[in-house]
Amino acid sequence: MKKRVTELREAYVNASPLQRYKVALYRLNNQNCGPNLLIQHVSAVEGFARSVALDISVRAGESRERAYDRLRKIGPVPLIREHIAGKINKDPEDLFGKDK
């Protein structure tokens, strides 16, 4: 699996602008394709998680601007694990179930 991920990353990095353009057009014209759906789901979770983490930080006394600056580049898993679940003393597995 790691080898395949490396191969895909190399293909992505080495793709010409024309190749990337074709992929971009395909995704724009086929919004229900797999990669788009995955990105939409991850973006939705990340946006919601960031909002919850921001609210927790503001309630703890941090300014909204400072909290957002600190949280804005953190991905969805660390947001949930460290900045939400960790702040309310729960494991993500307790919040969402082990299979999620």
C-alpha positions in Angstrom: 0.0 0.0 0.0 2.8 2.4 0.9 4.4 1.7 -2.5 1.2 2.5 -4.3 0.7 5.8 -2.4 4.3 6.7 -3.3 3.6 5.9 -6.9 0.4 8.0 -6.9 2.2 10.9 -5.2 5.0 10.8 -7.9 2.4 10.8 -10.7 0.7 13.8 -9.1 3.9 15.7 -8.7 5.1 14.9 -12.2 1.8 15.6 -14.0 1.9 18.4 -16.6 -0.4 21.3 -16.3 -2.4 19.9 -19.2 -2.8 16.6 -17.3 -3.9 18.4 -14.2 -6.3 20.6 -16.2 -8.0 17.5 -17.6 -8.4 16.1 -14.1 -9.7 19.4 -12.8 -12.2 19.6 -15.7 -13.4 16.1 -15.0 -13.9 16.8 -11.4 -15.7 20.0 -12.0 -18.0 18.4 -14.6 -18.6 15.2 -12.5 -19.2 16.4 -9.0 -20.4 13.1 -7.7 -17.2 11.2 -8.7 -15.3 9.4 -5.9 -12.5 11.9 -5.3 -15.0 14.8 -5.1 -17.2 13.0 -2.6 -14.2 12.1 -0.5 -13.0 15.7 -0.5 -16.5 17.0 0.3 -16.9 14.6 3.2 -13.5 15.4 4.7 -14.0 19.2 4.2 -17.4 19.0 5.9 -15.9 17.1 8.9 -13.0 19.5 9.0 -15.1 22.6 8.9 -17.4 21.4 11.6 -14.5 20.1 13.8 -12.8 23.5 13.4 -16.0 25.3 14.5 -16.4 23.1 17.6 -12.7 23.4 18.5 -12.9 27.2 18.0 -16.0 27.4 20.3 -14.2 25.3 23.0 -11.2 27.7 22.9 -13.4 30.8 23.0 -15.3 29.4 25.9 -12.0 28.8 27.7 -11.2 32.5 27.3 -9.1 32.6 24.2 -9.9 35.4 21.7 -11.7 34.1 18.6 -9.0 35.6 16.3 -6.2 34.0 18.2 -7.9 30.6 18.4 -8.7 30.6 14.7 -5.1 31.5 13.8 -3.9 28.6 16.0 -6.5 26.1 14.6 -6.8 27.1 11.0 -4.1 24.8 9.5 -4.8 21.7 11.6 -6.4 18.8 9.8 -9.6 17.0 10.9 -8.2 14.1 12.8 -5.9 16.2 15.1 -8.8 18.7 15.5 -11.1 16.0 16.7 -8.5 14.0 18.7 -6.5 16.8 20.3 -8.6 19.9 20.3 -12.1 18.5 20.9 -12.0 15.1 22.5 -8.9 15.9 24.5 -10.5 19.1 25.8 -13.6 17.4 27.0 -11.7 14.3 28.4 -13.2 11.8 25.9 -11.7 9.5 23.4 -12.9 10.0 19.8 -14.0 6.3 19.9 -16.3 7.2 22.8 -17.8 10.1 20.8 -18.3 8.4 17.5 -17.8 4.7 18.0 -14.8 2.5 17.2 -15.7 1.9 13.6 -16.0 5.6 12.7 
